[in-house]
Amino acid sequence: MILPPFNEAEWRRKLEQADAANHKRNQDIEVGGGRVILTSPNGTRYEVTVSDAGALSTSSV
């Protein structure tokens, strides 16, 4: 098998992009257009939403 030439700069750039996309411990997580879905111990999934007044609510998904 012949491997293509190794491009360390390209590999490093892709690795840094992937790392930047991951959530980190001890940092805030902001969810804009996505949903927050939590799973209960019995496997039921719930979507968490917030109103403009800051009230949280859930609905099953």
PyMOL commands that place a pseudoatom at each C-alpha (Angstrom):
pseudoatom trace, name=CA, resn=MET, resi=1, chain=A, elem=C, hetatm=0, pos=[0.000, 0.000, 0.000]
pseudoatom trace, name=CA, resn=ILE, resi=2, chain=A, elem=C, hetatm=0, pos=[1.354, 3.406, -0.958]
pseudoatom trace, name=CA, resn=LEU, resi=3, chain=A, elem=C, hetatm=0, pos=[0.526, 6.246, 1.424]
pseudoatom trace, name=CA, resn=PRO, resi=4, chain=A, elem=C, hetatm=0, pos=[0.246, 9.854, 0.308]
pseudoatom trace, name=CA, resn=PRO, resi=5, chain=A, elem=C, hetatm=0, pos=[2.913, 12.265, 1.553]
pseudoatom trace, name=CA, resn=PHE, resi=6, chain=A, elem=C, hetatm=0, pos=[2.379, 13.303, 5.166]
pseudoatom trace, name=CA, resn=ASN, resi=7, chain=A, elem=C, hetatm=0, pos=[1.510, 16.998, 5.507]
pseudoatom trace, name=CA, resn=GLU, resi=8, chain=A, elem=C, hetatm=0, pos=[2.075, 17.908, 9.147]
pseudoatom trace, name=CA, resn=ALA, resi=9, chain=A, elem=C, hetatm=0, pos=[0.738, 21.459, 8.788]
pseudoatom trace, name=CA, resn=GLU, resi=10, chain=A, elem=C, hetatm=0, pos=[-2.550, 20.215, 7.299]
pseudoatom trace, name=CA, resn=TRP, resi=11, chain=A, elem=C, hetatm=0, pos=[-2.857, 17.495, 9.947]
pseudoatom trace, name=CA, resn=ARG, resi=12, chain=A, elem=C, hetatm=0, pos=[-2.260, 20.042, 12.731]
pseudoatom trace, name=CA, resn=ARG, resi=13, chain=A, elem=C, hetatm=0, pos=[-4.854, 22.444, 11.246]
pseudoatom trace, name=CA, resn=LYS, resi=14, chain=A, elem=C, hetatm=0, pos=[-7.504, 19.702, 11.099]
pseudoatom trace, name=CA, resn=LEU, resi=15, chain=A, elem=C, hetatm=0, pos=[-6.693, 18.591, 14.638]
pseudoatom trace, name=CA, resn=GLU, resi=16, chain=A, elem=C, hetatm=0, pos=[-6.998, 22.156, 15.958]
pseudoatom trace, name=CA, resn=GLN, resi=17, chain=A, elem=C, hetatm=0, pos=[-10.340, 22.613, 14.149]
pseudoatom trace, name=CA, resn=ALA, resi=18, chain=A, elem=C, hetatm=0, pos=[-11.704, 19.411, 15.675]
pseudoatom trace, name=CA, resn=ASP, resi=19, chain=A, elem=C, hetatm=0, pos=[-10.469, 20.420, 19.128]
pseudoatom trace, name=CA, resn=ALA, resi=20, chain=A, elem=C, hetatm=0, pos=[-12.096, 23.859, 18.864]
pseudoatom trace, name=CA, resn=ALA, resi=21, chain=A, elem=C, hetatm=0, pos=[-15.456, 22.221, 18.044]
pseudoatom trace, name=CA, resn=ASN, resi=22, chain=A, elem=C, hetatm=0, pos=[-15.451, 20.175, 21.278]
pseudoatom trace, name=CA, resn=HIS, resi=23, chain=A, elem=C, hetatm=0, pos=[-16.930, 21.332, 24.572]
pseudoatom trace, name=CA, resn=LYS, resi=24, chain=A, elem=C, hetatm=0, pos=[-14.372, 21.762, 27.307]
pseudoatom trace, name=CA, resn=ARG, resi=25, chain=A, elem=C, hetatm=0, pos=[-14.666, 21.094, 31.021]
pseudoatom trace, name=CA, resn=ASN, resi=26, chain=A, elem=C, hetatm=0, pos=[-15.062, 24.101, 33.326]
pseudoatom trace, name=CA, resn=GLN, resi=27, chain=A, elem=C, hetatm=0, pos=[-16.203, 26.366, 30.493]
pseudoatom trace, name=CA, resn=ASP, resi=28, chain=A, elem=C, hetatm=0, pos=[-19.607, 27.852, 29.755]
pseudoatom trace, name=CA, resn=ILE, resi=29, chain=A, elem=C, hetatm=0, pos=[-21.725, 26.158, 27.095]
pseudoatom trace, name=CA, resn=GLU, resi=30, chain=A, elem=C, hetatm=0, pos=[-24.010, 28.344, 24.998]
pseudoatom trace, name=CA, resn=VAL, resi=31, chain=A, elem=C, hetatm=0, pos=[-26.670, 26.776, 22.816]
pseudoatom trace, name=CA, resn=GLY, resi=32, chain=A, elem=C, hetatm=0, pos=[-28.031, 29.111, 20.173]
pseudoatom trace, name=CA, resn=GLY, resi=33, chain=A, elem=C, hetatm=0, pos=[-29.980, 27.432, 17.386]
pseudoatom trace, name=CA, resn=GLY, resi=34, chain=A, elem=C, hetatm=0, pos=[-29.591, 23.915, 18.751]
pseudoatom trace, name=CA, resn=ARG, resi=35, chain=A, elem=C, hetatm=0, pos=[-31.694, 22.108, 21.320]
pseudoatom trace, name=CA, resn=VAL, resi=36, chain=A, elem=C, hetatm=0, pos=[-30.824, 20.854, 24.786]
pseudoatom trace, name=CA, resn=ILE, resi=37, chain=A, elem=C, hetatm=0, pos=[-32.118, 17.307, 25.177]
pseudoatom trace, name=CA, resn=LEU, resi=38, chain=A, elem=C, hetatm=0, pos=[-31.718, 15.410, 28.450]
pseudoatom trace, name=CA, resn=THR, resi=39, chain=A, elem=C, hetatm=0, pos=[-32.364, 11.715, 28.963]
pseudoatom trace, name=CA, resn=SER, resi=40, chain=A, elem=C, hetatm=0, pos=[-33.943, 10.486, 32.208]
pseudoatom trace, name=CA, resn=PRO, resi=41, chain=A, elem=C, hetatm=0, pos=[-32.792, 7.263, 33.916]
pseudoatom trace, name=CA, resn=ASN, resi=42, chain=A, elem=C, hetatm=0, pos=[-35.699, 5.348, 32.331]
pseudoatom trace, name=CA, resn=GLY, resi=43, chain=A, elem=C, hetatm=0, pos=[-34.653, 6.506, 28.850]
pseudoatom trace, name=CA, resn=THR, resi=44, chain=A, elem=C, hetatm=0, pos=[-37.304, 9.194, 28.290]
pseudoatom trace, name=CA, resn=ARG, resi=45, chain=A, elem=C, hetatm=0, pos=[-35.877, 12.180, 26.411]
pseudoatom trace, name=CA, resn=TYR, resi=46, chain=A, elem=C, hetatm=0, pos=[-36.838, 15.763, 27.297]
pseudoatom trace, name=CA, resn=GLU, resi=47, chain=A, elem=C, hetatm=0, pos=[-36.181, 19.012, 25.476]
pseudoatom trace, name=CA, resn=VAL, resi=48, chain=A, elem=C, hetatm=0, pos=[-35.360, 21.955, 27.758]
pseudoatom trace, name=CA, resn=THR, resi=49, chain=A, elem=C, hetatm=0, pos=[-36.511, 25.419, 26.673]
pseudoatom trace, name=CA, resn=VAL, resi=50, chain=A, elem=C, hetatm=0, pos=[-36.398, 28.866, 28.241]
pseudoatom trace, name=CA, resn=SER, resi=51, chain=A, elem=C, hetatm=0, pos=[-38.900, 31.718, 27.871]
pseudoatom trace, name=CA, resn=ASP, resi=52, chain=A, elem=C, hetatm=0, pos=[-37.982, 35.382, 27.412]
pseudoatom trace, name=CA, resn=ALA, resi=53, chain=A, elem=C, hetatm=0, pos=[-38.713, 35.785, 31.140]
pseudoatom trace, name=CA, resn=GLY, resi=54, chain=A, elem=C, hetatm=0, pos=[-36.141, 33.085, 31.991]
pseudoatom trace, name=CA, resn=ALA, resi=55, chain=A, elem=C, hetatm=0, pos=[-38.641, 30.365, 32.940]
pseudoatom trace, name=CA, resn=LEU, resi=56, chain=A, elem=C, hetatm=0, pos=[-37.420, 26.854, 32.140]
pseudoatom trace, name=CA, resn=SER, resi=57, chain=A, elem=C, hetatm=0, pos=[-39.750, 24.175, 30.810]
pseudoatom trace, name=CA, resn=THR, resi=58, chain=A, elem=C, hetatm=0, pos=[-39.443, 20.670, 29.433]
pseudoatom trace, name=CA, resn=SER, resi=59, chain=A, elem=C, hetatm=0, pos=[-41.361, 18.598, 26.936]
pseudoatom trace, name=CA, resn=SER, resi=60, chain=A, elem=C, hetatm=0, pos=[-40.844, 14.995, 25.938]
pseudoatom trace, name=CA, resn=VAL, resi=61, chain=A, elem=C, hetatm=0, pos=[-39.237, 14.408, 22.585]
for i in range(1, 61): cmd.bond("trace and resi %d" % i, "trace and resi %d" % (i + 1))
show_as sticks, trace
zoom trace
